[in-house]
Amino acid sequence: MLFTVTNAAHRLELWLNRTLGRPYHFLLGLGIVIEIVQHCRELPEKLDNAGIVRTALAIVLFAALLLHQVGELDEHTERREDRVD
């Protein structure tokens, strides 16, 4: 079952990448940035309780996802430039 779900997600990812390309990566990156900003805004409220650890971990995760997304966008741009040349 897990293989079926991950395989379907992978096929959907490939289709979205081929169909939308750079705008798709831009939208994903924008969503991640919005999540990071939202968590940073909530940070002062969570300083009073144990939620600070969970919020910090979420910010680190979103930063890693953003870094990955920027890398994917760079790879997509390089492949596109190779096809044009």
N, CA and C of each residue as an Amber inpcrd file, in Angstrom:
protein
   255
   0.8160000  -1.1990000   0.0000000   0.0000000   0.0000000   0.0000000
   0.8600000   1.2640000   0.0000000   1.8770000   1.2830000   0.8530000
   2.7480000   2.4520000   0.9200000   3.4460000   2.6780000  -0.4210000
   3.8980000   1.5970000  -1.0530000   4.5510000   1.7140000  -2.3520000
   3.6020000   2.3260000  -3.3810000   2.3520000   1.9280000  -3.3630000
   1.3630000   2.4610000  -4.3000000   1.1940000   3.9630000  -4.1130000
   1.0960000   4.3880000  -2.8590000   0.9160000   5.8210000  -2.5680000
   2.1540000   6.6160000  -2.9780000   3.3430000   6.1260000  -2.6190000
   4.5550000   6.8640000  -2.9650000   4.7860000   6.8820000  -4.4740000
   4.4520000   5.7940000  -5.1460000   4.6000000   5.7370000  -6.6010000
   3.6480000   6.7250000  -7.2770000   2.4210000   6.7890000  -6.7910000
   1.4490000   7.7360000  -7.3530000   1.8880000   9.1750000  -7.0920000
   2.4110000   9.4460000  -5.9050000   2.8920000  10.7910000  -5.5880000
   4.0690000  11.1750000  -6.4810000   4.9400000  10.2210000  -6.7360000
   6.0910000  10.4820000  -7.6040000   5.6400000  10.7890000  -9.0350000
   4.6890000  10.0110000  -9.5360000   4.1770000  10.2640000 -10.8890000
   3.4950000  11.6290000 -10.9680000   2.7440000  11.9910000  -9.9340000
   2.0970000  13.3010000  -9.9030000   3.1350000  14.4130000  -9.8770000
   4.1790000  14.2300000  -9.0840000   5.2630000  15.2170000  -9.0160000
   5.9260000  15.3980000 -10.3830000   6.2110000  14.3040000 -11.0610000
   6.8240000  14.3920000 -12.3930000   5.8960000  15.0990000 -13.3840000
   4.6130000  14.7820000 -13.3270000   3.6620000  15.4080000 -14.2400000
   3.5660000  16.9100000 -13.9710000   3.4710000  17.3010000 -12.6950000
   3.4080000  18.7260000 -12.3630000   4.6790000  19.4410000 -12.7930000
   5.8160000  18.7900000 -12.6080000   7.0930000  19.3880000 -13.0010000
   7.1540000  19.5930000 -14.5120000   6.7230000  18.5750000 -15.2750000
   6.7320000  18.7040000 -16.7360000   5.7070000  19.7200000 -17.2210000
   4.5480000  19.7330000 -16.6070000   3.4580000  20.5910000 -17.0610000
   3.6710000  22.0510000 -16.6800000   4.0400000  22.2890000 -15.4240000
   4.1440000  23.6680000 -14.9350000   5.5750000  24.1800000 -14.8350000
   6.5220000  23.2900000 -14.5980000   7.9370000  23.6710000 -14.5660000
   8.2860000  24.6640000 -13.4890000   8.9200000  25.7560000 -13.8910000
   9.4080000  26.7530000 -12.9460000   8.3090000  27.3800000 -12.1100000
   7.1470000  27.7030000 -12.6830000   6.0860000  28.2530000 -11.8220000
   5.6850000  27.3000000 -10.6950000   5.7130000  26.0010000 -10.9660000
   5.3970000  24.9990000  -9.9470000   6.4080000  25.0850000  -8.8020000
   7.6870000  25.1470000  -9.1390000   8.7160000  25.2490000  -8.1060000
   8.6180000  26.5750000  -7.3640000   8.2850000  27.6400000  -8.0830000
   8.1240000  28.9430000  -7.4410000   6.9820000  28.9020000  -6.4290000
   5.8490000  28.3130000  -6.8160000   4.7040000  28.2320000  -5.9030000
   5.0240000  27.3910000  -4.6660000   5.7300000  26.2810000  -4.8610000
   6.1280000  25.4750000  -3.7110000   7.0460000  26.2690000  -2.7800000
   8.0190000  26.9470000  -3.3550000   8.9350000  27.7590000  -2.5500000
   8.2130000  28.8710000  -1.8290000   7.2710000  29.5120000  -2.5120000
   6.4920000  30.5820000  -1.8960000   5.6760000  30.0490000  -0.7240000
   5.0800000  28.8950000  -0.8940000   4.3210000  28.2890000   0.2020000
   5.1940000  28.0010000   1.4060000   6.4000000  27.5260000   1.1600000
   7.3180000  27.2350000   2.2620000   7.7220000  28.5240000   2.9690000
   8.0030000  29.5890000   2.2100000   8.3750000  30.8730000   2.8140000
   7.2220000  31.4040000   3.6610000   5.9980000  31.2890000   3.1640000
   4.8320000  31.7440000   3.9310000   4.7180000  30.9750000   5.2420000
   4.9450000  29.6750000   5.2060000   4.9000000  28.8620000   6.4300000
   5.9910000  29.2860000   7.4130000   7.1980000  29.5540000   6.9110000
   8.2890000  29.9910000   7.7920000   7.9190000  31.3140000   8.4540000
   7.4020000  32.2580000   7.6790000   7.0190000  33.5600000   8.2330000
   5.9210000  33.3870000   9.2780000   4.9420000  32.5460000   8.9920000
   3.8620000  32.3120000   9.9410000   4.3940000  31.7460000  11.2520000
   5.2920000  30.7610000  11.1700000   5.8580000  30.1800000  12.3820000
   6.7020000  31.2010000  13.1370000   7.4180000  32.0490000  12.4280000
   8.2160000  33.0850000  13.1010000   7.3230000  34.0970000  13.8040000
   6.1850000  34.4220000  13.2050000   5.2460000  35.3430000  13.8500000
   4.6370000  34.7410000  15.1090000   4.4200000  33.4290000  15.1130000
   3.8410000  32.7490000  16.2700000   4.8710000  32.5030000  17.3650000
   6.1360000  32.6900000  17.0520000   7.1980000  32.3650000  17.9900000
   7.0770000  33.1030000  19.3240000   6.8170000  34.4210000  19.3630000
   6.7120000  35.0960000  20.6690000   5.6190000  34.5100000  21.5640000
   4.5130000  34.0570000  20.9840000   3.4410000  33.4620000  21.7660000
   3.8810000  32.1400000  22.3790000   4.7610000  31.4320000  21.7130000
   5.1670000  30.1060000  22.1540000   6.3860000  30.1380000  23.0630000
   6.9400000  31.3040000  23.2880000   8.0960000  31.3970000  24.1720000
   7.7260000  31.0790000  25.6160000   6.4480000  31.2410000  25.9620000
   6.0110000  31.0250000  27.3370000   5.8520000  29.5570000  27.6940000
   5.6910000  28.6940000  26.7050000   5.4630000  27.2860000  27.0260000
   6.4150000  26.3900000  26.2340000   6.1860000  25.0940000  26.2990000
   7.0830000  24.1270000  25.6620000   6.9270000  24.0760000  24.1490000
   6.0170000  24.8560000  23.5630000   5.8110000  24.8620000  22.1240000
   6.9900000  25.4170000  21.3480000   7.9380000  26.0340000  22.0410000
   9.0900000  26.6300000  21.3740000   9.9200000  25.5690000  20.6580000
  10.0670000  24.3890000  21.2420000  10.8690000  23.3310000  20.6230000
  10.1890000  22.8590000  19.3470000   8.8960000  22.6340000  19.4200000
   8.1460000  22.1860000  18.2460000   8.1900000  23.2420000  17.1370000
   8.0300000  24.5050000  17.5000000   8.0720000  25.5760000  16.5120000
   9.4580000  25.6910000  15.8880000  10.5020000  25.5920000  16.7080000
  11.8790000  25.6710000  16.1860000  12.1510000  24.5140000  15.2230000
  11.6980000  23.3240000  15.5720000  11.8900000  22.1800000  14.6870000
  11.1230000  22.3670000  13.3760000   9.9310000  22.9310000  13.4580000
   9.1500000  23.1850000  12.2420000   9.8650000  24.1960000  11.3480000
  10.4180000  25.2390000  11.9340000  11.1440000  26.2430000  11.1480000
  12.3670000  25.6280000  10.4860000  13.0970000  24.7860000  11.2180000
  14.2650000  24.1120000  10.6430000  13.8350000  23.2120000   9.4840000
  12.7440000  22.4790000   9.6730000  12.2410000  21.6120000   8.6120000
  11.8510000  22.4220000   7.3810000  11.1100000  23.5100000   7.5830000
  10.7080000  24.3330000   6.4460000  11.9100000  24.9680000   5.7610000
  12.9270000  25.3450000   6.5270000  14.1410000  25.9040000   5.9170000
  14.8370000  24.8420000   5.0610000  14.8770000  23.5990000   5.5420000
  15.4710000  22.5140000   4.7530000  14.6550000  22.2670000   3.4870000
  13.3280000  22.3000000   3.6030000  12.4820000  22.1290000   2.4260000
  12.6910000  23.2650000   1.4220000  12.8460000  24.4820000   1.9280000
  13.0910000  25.6200000   1.0420000  14.4340000  25.4600000   0.3370000
  15.4480000  25.0420000   1.0520000  16.7590000  24.8040000   0.4490000
  16.6560000  23.7360000  -0.6340000  15.9450000  22.6670000  -0.3510000
  15.7450000  21.6080000  -1.3410000  15.0110000  22.1570000  -2.5680000
  14.0000000  22.9750000  -2.3470000  13.2140000  23.5150000  -3.4510000
  14.0510000  24.4350000  -4.3340000  14.9050000  25.2380000  -3.7160000
  15.7930000  26.1070000  -4.4930000  16.7530000  25.2630000  -5.3220000
  17.2580000  24.1760000  -4.7460000  18.1290000  23.2630000  -5.4970000
  17.4030000  22.6300000  -6.6720000  16.1510000  22.2220000  -6.4600000
  15.3480000  21.6520000  -7.5470000  15.1320000  22.6800000  -8.6580000
  14.8510000  23.9100000  -8.2710000  14.6460000  24.9620000  -9.2640000
  15.9170000  25.1960000 -10.0590000  17.0710000  25.1610000  -9.3950000
  18.3410000  25.3310000 -10.0890000  18.5760000  24.1990000 -11.0850000
  18.2900000  22.9590000 -10.6670000  18.4410000  21.8220000 -11.5790000
  17.5110000  21.9650000 -12.7860000  16.2920000  22.3810000 -12.5300000
  15.3230000  22.5580000 -13.6180000  15.8190000  23.6230000 -14.6000000
  16.3640000  24.7040000 -14.0710000  16.8810000  25.7770000 -14.9200000
  18.0620000  25.2860000 -15.7530000  18.9620000  24.5050000 -15.1490000
  20.1110000  23.9750000 -15.8920000  19.6590000  23.0300000 -17.0080000
  18.6980000  22.1590000 -16.7000000  18.1970000  21.2380000 -17.7430000
  17.5520000  22.0190000 -18.8820000  16.8410000  23.0640000 -18.5470000
  16.1920000  23.8630000 -19.5810000  17.2390000  24.5730000 -20.4570000
  18.2870000  25.0920000 -19.8260000  19.3520000  25.7570000 -20.5850000
  20.0750000  24.7670000 -21.4770000  20.2630000  23.5220000 -21.0040000
  20.9190000  22.4930000 -21.8180000  20.0760000  22.1500000 -23.0430000
  18.7550000  22.1410000 -22.9020000  17.8820000  21.8360000 -24.0370000
  17.8930000  22.9610000 -25.0600000  18.0420000  24.1980000 -24.6000000
  18.0330000  25.3480000 -25.5050000  19.3270000  25.3980000 -26.3060000
  20.4410000  25.0350000 -25.6920000  21.7580000  25.1230000 -26.3730000
  21.8940000  24.1320000 -27.4530000
